[in-house]
Amino acid sequence: MAYAFSRDGAMPFSSVWHEVNRQEVPVNAVWMSTFISFCMALTSLGSLVAFEAMVSLATIGLYIAYALPIFFRVTLARNSYIPGPFNLGRYGILVGWIAVLWVITISVLFSLPAAYPIDTENLNHTPVAVGGLLILTVSSWIL
């Protein structure tokens, strides 16, 4: 995904990340992804709650990334969408709404605390991280 986003110019320093070697492997993007994954895994050494929040954030982010096109398909593009060779026919809208509702449900579930009773040690910070990331992303897009 890092290679695809950088190839399309959607990442900072895209020219560095979308370079490929002679075997057409995006080595720089692979090393960047490896480094970021390693750094994220290091947080589990200091705080399991922080690690769980990052895993929840990644899961929610991935689900939202898949759900947004579906949501726009069943709402804004409902009448203008031209289906391809594979489609769900008359069930497409229903299945789309089920998918969107599933993503909403799973986003709420992954935002809940992992342990009870809730205190400062086990509070799930995922909603704060999702909100902060949303603010950064929208601000970046506007600016």
KARACOR-V478984 format. One record per residue. N is the residue number from 1. RES is the residue in one small letter. PSI is psi in degrees with one decimal (none if undefined). OMEGA is omega in whole degrees, 0 to 359 (999 if undefined). D_FIRST is the distance of its C-alpha to the first C-alpha in Angstrom with 2 decimals. Layout:
{{N & RES & PSI & OMEGA & D_FIRST} {N & RES & PSI & OMEGA & D_FIRST}}
This chain:
{{1 & m & -35.7 & 179 & 0.00} {2 & a & -41.4 & 178 & 3.79} {3 & y & -46.1 & 182 & 5.36} {4 & a & -43.8 & 179 & 5.02} {5 & f & -41.4 & 181 & 6.03} {6 & s & -34.5 & 177 & 8.40} {7 & r & -35.4 & 180 & 9.66} {8 & d & 2.3 & 178 & 10.70} {9 & g & 22.7 & 185 & 12.26} {10 & a & 8.0 & 180 & 10.84} {11 & m & 151.9 & 172 & 10.64} {12 & p & 142.6 & 181 & 13.82} {13 & f & 38.2 & 182 & 14.68} {14 & s & -34.5 & 182 & 12.21} {15 & s & -28.5 & 179 & 14.76} {16 & v & -42.8 & 188 & 14.44} {17 & w & -24.3 & 184 & 10.73} {18 & h & 6.5 & 174 & 10.50} {19 & e & 142.6 & 177 & 13.65} {20 & v & 154.4 & 178 & 14.04} {21 & n & -169.0 & 183 & 17.13} {22 & r & -28.3 & 178 & 19.80} {23 & q & 8.8 & 181 & 18.11} {24 & e & 38.6 & 176 & 15.05} {25 & v & 127.1 & 179 & 12.91} {26 & p & 75.8 & 187 & 10.71} {27 & v & -43.8 & 181 & 12.86} {28 & n & -42.3 & 179 & 12.53} {29 & a & -38.2 & 178 & 8.79} {30 & v & -45.5 & 180 & 9.67} {31 & w & -37.7 & 177 & 12.73} {32 & m & -45.4 & 179 & 11.38} {33 & s & -39.5 & 178 & 9.23} {34 & t & -44.6 & 180 & 12.48} {35 & f & -45.5 & 180 & 14.68} {36 & i & -42.5 & 178 & 13.25} {37 & s & -41.8 & 179 & 13.43} {38 & f & -45.7 & 179 & 16.87} {39 & c & -39.4 & 178 & 18.05} {40 & m & -38.3 & 179 & 17.17} {41 & a & -29.2 & 179 & 19.05} {42 & l & -27.5 & 181 & 21.95} {43 & t & -24.1 & 179 & 22.77} {44 & s & -20.6 & 177 & 24.06} {45 & l & -33.7 & 182 & 26.80} {46 & g & -37.8 & 184 & 28.11} {47 & s & 115.4 & 178 & 27.51} {48 & l & -32.0 & 179 & 26.44} {49 & v & -42.1 & 178 & 26.41} {50 & a & -40.1 & 178 & 23.84} {51 & f & -44.8 & 178 & 21.59} {52 & e & -37.3 & 178 & 22.15} {53 & a & -40.2 & 179 & 21.39} {54 & m & -39.7 & 178 & 17.97} {55 & v & -42.7 & 177 & 17.19} {56 & s & -42.0 & 179 & 18.63} {57 & l & -43.8 & 179 & 16.71} {58 & a & -40.4 & 179 & 13.30} {59 & t & -47.2 & 179 & 14.73} {60 & i & -43.7 & 180 & 16.24} {61 & g & -42.1 & 179 & 13.27} {62 & l & -43.9 & 178 & 11.24} {63 & y & -44.0 & 180 & 14.52} {64 & i & -39.5 & 179 & 15.18} {65 & a & -35.6 & 177 & 11.99} {66 & y & -32.2 & 186 & 13.17} {67 & a & -30.5 & 183 & 16.75} {68 & l & -48.0 & 177 & 16.93} {69 & p & -35.8 & 178 & 16.77} {70 & i & -44.4 & 179 & 19.20} {71 & f & -45.8 & 180 & 21.38} {72 & f & -30.4 & 178 & 21.63} {73 & r & -41.5 & 183 & 22.41} {74 & v & -8.0 & 179 & 25.25} {75 & t & -79.1 & 187 & 26.61} {76 & l & -39.5 & 185 & 26.26} {77 & a & 19.5 & 185 & 25.58} {78 & r & -41.2 & 183 & 27.91} {79 & n & -22.1 & 184 & 30.46} {80 & s & -5.8 & 183 & 28.56} {81 & y & 131.7 & 177 & 25.77} {82 & i & 111.1 & 183 & 26.32} {83 & p & 149.2 & 178 & 25.28} {84 & g & -166.5 & 183 & 23.88} {85 & p & -30.6 & 175 & 25.49} {86 & f & 121.8 & 176 & 24.18} {87 & n & 167.6 & 183 & 25.04} {88 & l & 8.0 & 178 & 26.85} {89 & g & -135.0 & 183 & 29.83} {90 & r & -13.4 & 180 & 31.89} {91 & y & -4.7 & 184 & 29.94} {92 & g & -45.3 & 181 & 26.65} {93 & i & -44.4 & 180 & 27.62} {94 & l & -47.9 & 180 & 28.90} {95 & v & -37.0 & 177 & 25.86} {96 & g & -45.7 & 179 & 23.67} {97 & w & -37.5 & 177 & 25.90} {98 & i & -41.7 & 179 & 25.87} {99 & a & -43.7 & 180 & 22.06} {100 & v & -43.3 & 178 & 22.27} {101 & l & -35.7 & 176 & 25.14} {102 & w & -43.7 & 180 & 23.37} {103 & v & -40.7 & 177 & 20.49} {104 & i & -45.8 & 180 & 23.26} {105 & t & -48.1 & 183 & 25.13} {106 & i & -31.2 & 177 & 22.38} {107 & s & -39.6 & 177 & 21.46} {108 & v & -45.2 & 182 & 25.14} {109 & l & -40.2 & 179 & 25.49} {110 & f & -9.7 & 177 & 22.68} {111 & s & -9.8 & 180 & 24.36} {112 & l & 155.2 & 178 & 27.69} {113 & p & 149.4 & 181 & 29.13} {114 & a & -17.9 & 182 & 28.77} {115 & a & 154.3 & 177 & 32.44} {116 & y & 151.8 & 355 & 35.74} {117 & p & 155.1 & 183 & 37.81} {118 & i & 127.5 & 174 & 35.45} {119 & d & -172.1 & 183 & 36.16} {120 & t & -20.1 & 181 & 34.52} {121 & e & -29.5 & 185 & 33.37} {122 & n & 14.6 & 178 & 31.40} {123 & l & 133.3 & 179 & 30.39} {124 & n & 117.8 & 183 & 26.83} {125 & h & 10.6 & 182 & 25.27} {126 & t & -46.1 & 180 & 22.25} {127 & p & -36.6 & 178 & 23.89} {128 & v & -43.1 & 180 & 24.55} {129 & a & -42.2 & 179 & 21.01} {130 & v & -44.8 & 178 & 19.64} {131 & g & -43.7 & 178 & 22.41} {132 & g & -42.2 & 178 & 21.81} {133 & l & -38.6 & 177 & 18.12} {134 & l & -43.6 & 178 & 19.20} {135 & i & -45.4 & 179 & 21.90} {136 & l & -43.0 & 182 & 19.75} {137 & t & -47.3 & 181 & 17.20} {138 & v & -41.0 & 177 & 20.12} {139 & s & -43.2 & 178 & 22.09} {140 & s & -41.6 & 181 & 19.46} {141 & w & -40.7 & 180 & 19.21} {142 & i & -43.3 & 182 & 23.03} {143 & l & none & 999 & 23.77}}
